[in-house]
């Protein structure tokens, strides 16, 4: 994110948070009201009512054609019995229990018509109105969860924004006129030498040695080494083809099985293993050994350099080691922090953004975002 983006977030933060706080408040009130409405009669009672109504409606749907008018008399008798059984099962203490009596009355005739079925359905409307409280409670809870989730995501974004603005604010003391090339040139010289060393190793060393080297580097926590796929590592360690360079393995992977039979044993295995790991092998380079720009703080760089030297020594990268030591020598001086801060400022800020830092606007942005963050956090806690 650029500084301009950060400024835009800061300008919108209070409005954005106000909307989220209002939404949280409304969602919480809706949830509380919905839960209170259910609690008035009890969720269990409403669930039982809903089940009874569902059974009653299914009876109507199932027998309307056969039990009405001049339909099947046996079906009518069966229907009447089931209606009586259903109504009898409804506890009189349930709210709107009388609706089932009205349902029964609408159907208690020697001959029922479609309009009687309609009246029976209408008789159950008060039950539907009451049990709808269960649906509203679930919908209100979902809305509240959604509002909280959005607020928590926004809170995390504000935390990131605060970190960003605090980092930018620290650049207010950077010496933008510092000669950063005094640091850039040795860092870039080392990075180029590290990449070159790995490129040479990819060409000159066996895949067994190279991938074994990468696997061993996984024990170095400050070296972000690519993880070698276990099947590929096992293959180059166990098969004769592993004595070839990575580039040769890739070439072999493109050959036909009949041609490969002249170079390796079990050519199908080579094609399968190399084919499955072609992207990994093609992407191998020395970027994981570079320092990048701007480089790490001095203490981190020195610790990391110790591991990088150990890694480079294993592939006899003497030139890269020498250039890395040039960078470490600068990191041991008081100049390093000033040069690095200047590099960070130039890397992160353009001219307009540097002016905003200088005139104190970043501090105002930071205050607005912190205030918005606190309001949102309070709303989530309440």
C-alpha positions as CSV (number, residue, x, y, z in Angstrom):
1,X,0.0,0.0,0.0
2,X,1.3,3.5,-0.9
3,X,1.3,6.4,1.4
4,X,-1.5,7.9,-0.7
5,X,-3.6,4.8,-0.1
6,X,-2.9,5.0,3.6
7,X,-4.1,8.7,3.6
8,X,-7.3,7.7,1.9
9,X,-7.9,5.0,4.5
10,X,-7.3,7.5,7.2
11,X,-9.7,10.0,5.7
12,X,-12.5,7.4,5.4
13,X,-11.8,5.6,8.7
14,X,-14.2,7.5,10.9
15,X,-17.1,7.4,8.4
16,X,-16.5,3.7,7.7
17,X,-16.3,2.9,11.4
18,X,-19.4,4.9,12.2
19,X,-21.3,2.8,9.7
20,X,-20.0,-0.4,11.2
21,X,-20.7,0.7,14.8
22,X,-24.2,1.6,13.9
23,X,-24.7,-1.7,12.1
24,X,-23.4,-3.6,15.1
25,X,-25.7,-1.7,17.4
26,X,-28.7,-2.3,15.2
27,X,-27.8,-6.0,14.8
28,X,-27.4,-6.5,18.5
29,X,-30.7,-4.8,19.3
30,X,-32.4,-6.9,16.6
31,X,-30.9,-10.1,18.0
32,X,-31.8,-9.2,21.6
33,X,-35.4,-8.3,20.7
34,X,-35.7,-11.6,18.7
35,X,-34.4,-13.7,21.5
36,X,-36.7,-11.9,24.0
37,X,-39.6,-12.6,21.7
38,X,-38.8,-16.3,21.6
39,X,-38.1,-16.4,25.4
40,X,-41.6,-15.0,26.0
41,X,-43.1,-18.5,25.3
42,X,-39.9,-20.6,25.2
43,X,-38.1,-22.0,22.3
44,X,-39.2,-25.5,23.1
45,X,-42.9,-24.6,23.0
46,X,-42.4,-22.7,19.7
47,X,-40.6,-25.6,18.2
48,X,-43.4,-28.0,19.2
49,X,-46.0,-25.6,17.8
50,X,-44.1,-25.4,14.5
51,X,-43.9,-29.2,14.3
52,X,-47.6,-29.6,15.0
53,X,-48.4,-26.9,12.3
54,X,-46.2,-28.7,9.8
55,X,-48.0,-32.0,10.5
56,X,-51.4,-30.3,10.1
57,X,-50.5,-28.7,6.8
58,X,-49.1,-32.0,5.5
59,X,-52.4,-33.7,6.3
60,X,-54.3,-31.1,4.3
61,X,-51.9,-31.4,1.4
62,X,-52.1,-35.2,1.5
63,X,-55.8,-35.6,1.7
64,X,-57.3,-32.6,0.0
65,X,-58.0,-34.4,-3.3
66,X,-59.2,-37.7,-1.9
67,X,-61.2,-36.5,1.1
68,X,-63.2,-33.6,-0.3
69,X,-66.5,-33.5,-2.2
70,X,-67.5,-36.9,-3.5
71,X,-64.1,-38.3,-3.1
72,X,-63.1,-41.6,-1.5
73,X,-65.2,-42.1,1.7
74,X,-62.6,-44.4,3.2
75,X,-60.0,-41.7,2.7
76,X,-62.2,-39.2,4.4
77,X,-62.6,-41.5,7.4
78,X,-58.9,-42.0,7.6
79,X,-58.3,-38.2,7.3
80,X,-60.7,-37.4,10.0
81,X,-59.0,-39.9,12.3
82,X,-55.6,-38.4,11.7
83,X,-56.9,-34.9,12.3
84,X,-58.4,-35.9,15.6
85,X,-55.2,-37.7,16.6
86,X,-53.1,-34.6,15.7
87,X,-55.3,-32.2,17.6
88,X,-55.3,-34.4,20.6
89,X,-51.5,-34.4,20.6
90,X,-51.4,-30.6,20.9
91,X,-50.8,-29.6,24.6
92,X,-53.5,-27.2,25.8
93,X,-50.8,-25.2,27.6
94,X,-49.1,-24.3,24.3
95,X,-49.6,-20.8,23.1
96,X,-52.2,-20.5,20.3
97,X,-53.2,-24.1,21.0
98,X,-56.8,-22.9,20.3
99,X,-55.8,-22.5,16.6
100,X,-55.7,-26.3,16.3
101,X,-59.3,-26.4,17.7
102,X,-60.3,-23.9,15.0
103,X,-58.5,-26.1,12.5
104,X,-60.4,-29.1,13.7
105,X,-63.7,-27.2,13.6
106,X,-63.2,-26.2,10.0
107,X,-62.9,-29.9,9.1
108,X,-65.5,-31.4,11.4
109,X,-68.1,-32.0,8.8
110,X,-69.8,-35.0,7.2
111,X,-68.5,-33.8,3.9
112,X,-65.6,-31.4,3.5
113,X,-64.9,-29.1,0.6
114,X,-61.9,-27.3,-0.7
115,X,-63.0,-24.1,1.0
116,X,-63.1,-26.0,4.3
117,X,-59.4,-27.0,3.7
118,X,-58.7,-23.3,3.0
119,X,-60.4,-22.3,6.3
120,X,-58.3,-24.9,8.1
121,X,-55.1,-23.5,6.7
122,X,-56.2,-20.0,7.7
123,X,-56.9,-21.2,11.2
124,X,-53.3,-22.0,11.6
125,X,-52.1,-18.5,10.6
126,X,-51.8,-17.4,14.3
127,X,-49.4,-20.3,14.9
128,X,-47.3,-19.3,11.9
129,X,-47.2,-15.7,13.1
130,X,-45.9,-17.0,16.5
131,X,-43.4,-19.6,15.3
132,X,-42.0,-17.0,12.8
133,X,-40.2,-15.7,15.9
134,X,-37.9,-18.7,15.6
135,X,-37.0,-17.8,12.1
136,X,-36.5,-14.1,13.0
137,X,-34.2,-15.2,15.9
138,X,-32.0,-17.2,13.6
139,X,-31.9,-14.4,11.0
140,X,-31.1,-11.9,13.6
141,X,-28.3,-14.0,15.0
142,X,-26.9,-14.5,11.5
143,X,-27.1,-10.7,10.9
144,X,-25.3,-10.1,14.2
145,X,-22.6,-12.6,13.4
146,X,-22.1,-11.1,10.0
147,X,-21.8,-7.6,11.5
148,X,-19.3,-8.8,14.0
149,X,-17.3,-10.6,11.3
150,X,-17.2,-7.5,9.1
151,X,-16.2,-5.4,12.1
152,X,-13.4,-7.8,13.1
153,X,-12.1,-7.8,9.6
154,X,-12.1,-4.0,9.6
155,X,-10.4,-3.9,13.0
156,X,-7.6,-6.1,11.6
157,X,-7.3,-3.7,8.6
158,X,-7.1,-0.8,10.9
159,X,-4.4,-2.5,12.9
160,X,-2.4,-3.0,9.7
161,X,-3.0,0.6,8.8
162,X,-1.7,1.8,12.2
163,X,1.4,-0.4,11.8
164,X,1.9,1.2,8.4
165,X,1.4,4.7,9.5
166,X,3.7,4.2,12.6
167,X,6.4,2.8,10.3
168,X,6.0,5.8,8.0
169,X,6.0,8.2,11.0
170,X,9.3,6.8,12.1
171,X,10.7,7.9,8.7
172,X,10.3,11.6,9.7
173,X,13.8,11.5,11.1
174,X,15.3,9.9,8.0
175,X,18.1,11.9,6.3
176,X,16.8,11.9,2.8
177,X,20.1,13.3,1.5
178,X,22.2,10.5,3.0
179,X,24.4,8.8,0.4
180,X,22.5,5.5,0.2
181,X,24.5,4.3,-2.7
182,X,27.3,3.7,-0.2
183,X,25.0,0.9,1.1
184,X,23.1,0.0,-2.1
185,X,26.2,-0.8,-4.2
186,X,27.7,-3.4,-1.8
187,X,24.3,-5.0,-1.2
188,X,23.5,-5.3,-4.9
189,X,27.1,-6.6,-5.5
190,X,26.5,-9.3,-2.9
191,X,23.1,-10.2,-4.3
192,X,24.4,-10.5,-7.8
193,X,27.3,-12.7,-6.6
194,X,24.9,-15.0,-4.6
195,X,22.7,-15.5,-7.6
196,X,25.7,-16.2,-9.8
197,X,27.0,-18.7,-7.3
198,X,23.8,-20.7,-7.4
199,X,23.6,-20.5,-11.2
200,X,27.1,-22.0,-11.3
201,X,26.1,-24.7,-8.9
202,X,23.1,-25.6,-11.0
203,X,25.3,-26.1,-14.0
204,X,28.4,-27.6,-12.4
205,X,27.2,-29.7,-9.4
206,X,25.2,-32.9,-9.5
207,X,21.5,-32.7,-8.6
208,X,22.3,-35.0,-5.7
209,X,24.8,-32.5,-4.2
210,X,22.8,-29.4,-5.0
211,X,19.4,-30.7,-3.7
212,X,21.2,-32.2,-0.7
213,X,22.7,-28.8,0.0
214,X,19.3,-27.2,-0.2
215,X,17.8,-29.8,2.1
216,X,20.6,-29.2,4.7
217,X,19.9,-25.5,4.6
218,X,16.4,-26.1,6.0
219,X,18.1,-26.2,9.4
220,X,19.0,-22.5,9.0
221,X,16.0,-20.5,10.2
222,X,17.1,-17.2,8.7
223,X,17.7,-18.6,5.2
224,X,14.4,-18.9,3.4
225,X,15.4,-21.9,1.4
226,X,12.9,-23.6,-1.0
227,X,11.8,-26.9,0.4
228,X,12.9,-29.8,-1.8
229,X,10.1,-32.3,-2.6
230,X,10.8,-35.5,-0.7
231,X,10.3,-37.8,-3.7
232,X,12.7,-35.8,-5.8
233,X,15.3,-35.7,-3.1
234,X,15.0,-39.5,-2.6
235,X,15.3,-40.1,-6.3
236,X,18.6,-38.1,-6.8
237,X,20.1,-39.8,-3.7
238,X,19.2,-43.3,-4.8
239,X,19.5,-43.3,-8.6
240,X,22.5,-42.9,-10.8
241,X,20.8,-40.1,-12.7
242,X,21.2,-38.0,-9.5
243,X,24.9,-37.6,-10.4
244,X,23.9,-35.4,-13.3
245,X,23.3,-31.6,-13.0
246,X,19.7,-30.3,-12.7
247,X,19.8,-29.0,-16.2
248,X,20.6,-32.5,-17.5
249,X,17.7,-34.0,-15.5
250,X,15.4,-31.5,-17.1
251,X,16.6,-32.4,-20.6
252,X,16.2,-36.1,-19.8
253,X,12.6,-35.4,-18.7
254,X,11.9,-34.1,-22.3
255,X,13.3,-37.2,-24.0
256,X,11.2,-40.2,-25.1
257,X,11.4,-43.4,-23.1
258,X,13.2,-45.3,-25.9
259,X,15.9,-42.7,-26.0
260,X,16.2,-42.5,-22.2
261,X,16.9,-46.2,-22.0
262,X,20.4,-45.4,-23.3
263,X,21.2,-43.0,-20.5
264,X,19.3,-44.1,-17.3
265,X,17.8,-47.1,-15.7
266,X,14.1,-47.2,-15.2
267,X,13.4,-44.2,-17.6
268,X,9.7,-44.2,-16.7
269,X,10.5,-43.4,-13.1
270,X,12.8,-40.5,-14.1
271,X,10.1,-39.0,-16.4
272,X,7.5,-39.3,-13.6
273,X,9.6,-37.8,-10.9
274,X,11.2,-35.0,-13.0
275,X,7.8,-34.3,-14.7
276,X,6.1,-33.9,-11.3
277,X,8.8,-31.6,-10.1
278,X,9.7,-29.7,-13.2
279,X,8.3,-26.4,-12.0
280,X,10.4,-26.7,-8.8
281,X,13.6,-27.5,-10.7
282,X,13.0,-24.7,-13.3
283,X,12.4,-22.1,-10.6
284,X,15.6,-22.8,-8.7
285,X,17.8,-19.7,-8.4
286,X,19.8,-17.8,-5.8
287,X,17.1,-15.3,-4.7
288,X,16.7,-17.0,-1.4
289,X,20.3,-16.1,-0.5
290,X,20.0,-12.4,-1.4
291,X,19.6,-9.5,1.1
292,X,17.2,-7.5,-0.9
293,X,16.6,-3.8,-0.7
294,X,16.4,-2.1,1.7
295,X,18.3,-4.6,3.8
296,X,17.4,-5.9,7.3
297,X,18.2,-3.9,10.4
298,X,21.9,-4.3,11.5
299,X,21.4,-6.9,14.2
300,X,19.2,-9.1,12.0
301,X,21.5,-8.7,9.1
302,X,24.5,-9.8,11.1
303,X,22.8,-12.9,12.4
304,X,21.5,-13.8,9.0
305,X,24.9,-13.2,7.4
306,X,26.4,-15.9,9.7
307,X,23.9,-18.4,8.2
308,X,24.4,-17.2,4.7
309,X,28.2,-17.5,5.0
310,X,27.8,-21.1,6.1
311,X,25.4,-21.8,3.2
312,X,27.7,-20.2,0.6
313,X,30.8,-21.9,1.9
314,X,29.2,-25.3,1.1
315,X,29.2,-24.4,-2.6
316,X,32.6,-22.7,-2.5
317,X,31.0,-19.3,-3.3
318,X,34.1,-17.3,-2.1
319,X,33.3,-14.2,-4.1
320,X,29.8,-14.0,-2.6
321,X,31.1,-14.5,0.9
322,X,33.7,-11.7,0.4
323,X,31.0,-9.3,-0.8
324,X,28.7,-10.3,2.0
325,X,31.4,-9.4,4.5
326,X,31.7,-6.0,2.9
327,X,28.0,-5.4,3.7
328,X,28.4,-6.7,7.3
329,X,31.3,-4.4,7.8
330,X,29.0,-1.4,7.0
331,X,26.3,-2.9,9.3
332,X,28.8,-2.7,12.2
333,X,29.2,1.1,11.8
334,X,27.0,3.9,13.1
335,X,26.3,5.0,9.5
336,X,24.3,1.9,8.7
337,X,21.1,2.8,10.6
338,X,21.1,6.3,9.0
339,X,21.7,4.9,5.5
340,X,19.1,2.2,5.9
341,X,16.5,4.7,7.3
342,X,17.1,6.9,4.3
343,X,16.8,3.9,2.0
344,X,13.5,3.0,3.6
345,X,12.1,6.5,3.2
346,X,13.1,6.7,-0.4
347,X,11.8,3.2,-1.1
348,X,8.4,3.7,0.6
349,X,7.7,7.4,-0.1
350,X,7.5,9.5,-3.2
351,X,8.0,13.3,-3.2
352,X,4.4,14.2,-2.3
353,X,4.4,11.6,0.5
354,X,7.7,12.8,1.9
355,X,6.2,16.3,2.1
356,X,3.2,14.9,3.9
357,X,5.5,13.3,6.5
358,X,7.4,16.6,6.8
359,X,4.3,18.8,7.4
360,X,2.9,16.4,10.1
361,X,-0.1,15.2,8.2
362,X,0.9,11.6,8.9
363,X,0.5,12.2,12.6
364,X,-3.0,13.5,12.0
365,X,-3.8,10.4,9.9
366,X,-2.5,8.1,12.6
367,X,-4.6,9.9,15.2
368,X,-7.7,9.5,13.1
369,X,-7.1,5.8,12.5
370,X,-6.3,5.1,16.1
371,X,-9.5,6.8,17.2
372,X,-11.5,4.9,14.7
373,X,-9.9,1.6,15.8
374,X,-10.7,2.3,19.4
375,X,-14.3,3.1,18.7
376,X,-14.7,-0.1,16.7
377,X,-13.0,-2.1,19.4
378,X,-15.3,-0.7,22.1
379,X,-18.3,-1.5,20.0
380,X,-17.2,-5.1,19.6
381,X,-16.5,-5.4,23.4
382,X,-20.0,-4.1,24.3
